[in-house]
């Protein structure tokens, strides 16, 4: 019987400029990198599904896993976006 490999979480490493002086763009770079990873996961899932539909791919299990990983990553990014918007709204309501 073939064993099923484990699912590894996506680990977002902080950028090198995040702790440096003038590292204002560290957050932006991290966020942009995370969005690009999610986009790449979605593109990979789409390619696998298209391969199955065209008859070239035979790995239904792998395609379904790729689709689910891309979906979870997208949902996670939406929650991150919601938290960023919420934080911005809280800061905007503060009186200085």
N, C-alpha and C positions, 0 to 999 in steps of 0.2 A: 504494500500500500504506500502511496506517495504521501509524504508529509506536506502540510500546508505551511509556507513560510509566514512568519509573524509580520504584522503591520507596524511599521516604524513611524513615530510621529515626525512631523516636519519641525525641525529645530531652526529657528531664526537666530543666527549669530549676530551680535551687535557689530555694527561697522566700526572700522578702526578710527574714524574721525568722531565717533560719538562722545568719547571722553576727552578729546583734544580741545584746546582753546579755540574758540571760534567754531565749535562743532554744532552750530545751529542746524546744519543740514543733515546731521546724523540721524535724526528721527525721520526726516524726509527720505533719506537714502534707504533706511530700513523698511519703511512703509512701501516705497517704490519696489524694492527687491521682493518683498512679500507678495505684492500684487502681481509682479512678473512671474513668480513661482506658481501662483494660483492660475494665471493665464496659461502658463506652459502645461500645467496639469490638465486643464480643460482642453487644450489643443491635442494633447496626447490621447485623452479619452475619446475625443471626436475622431481622431485618426484610427483608433482601434475599432470603434463602432463602424466607421465607414469600411474598414477592412473586412469586418464580419459581413456587412450587408452586400459587399461586392463579391464575396466568396473567397477572398484571398486569405482571410484570417480564420484560424480554427480554435483560438483560445477564447472561448466564451467567458470562462471564469475570470481570466485576466482582464478582459474588456469590462466586465461588470465591476470588478474591483477598482479599475481606473476611473470609471464613471462615479462610483460611490466616493472615492477619495477626492475627486474633483468637486463633487457636490458638498462634501463636508468642509473642504478648504474654502469654498465660496461662502458657505454659511458662516464660517468663522470670520472671514474677512468682512462680511456684512455686520457682524456683531462688533468687530473692531471699529468699523466706520460709525456705527451707532454710538459707541462710547466716545469717540472723538467728537462727534457732533454734540453730544450731551455735555461734554467737558467744555466745549467752546461756548455753548449757550449759558452754562453756569458762570464762566468767566465774563461773558458779555453782560450778565445781570449784576455783577459786582459793582458797587460804587466806590470809587477811590477818592 
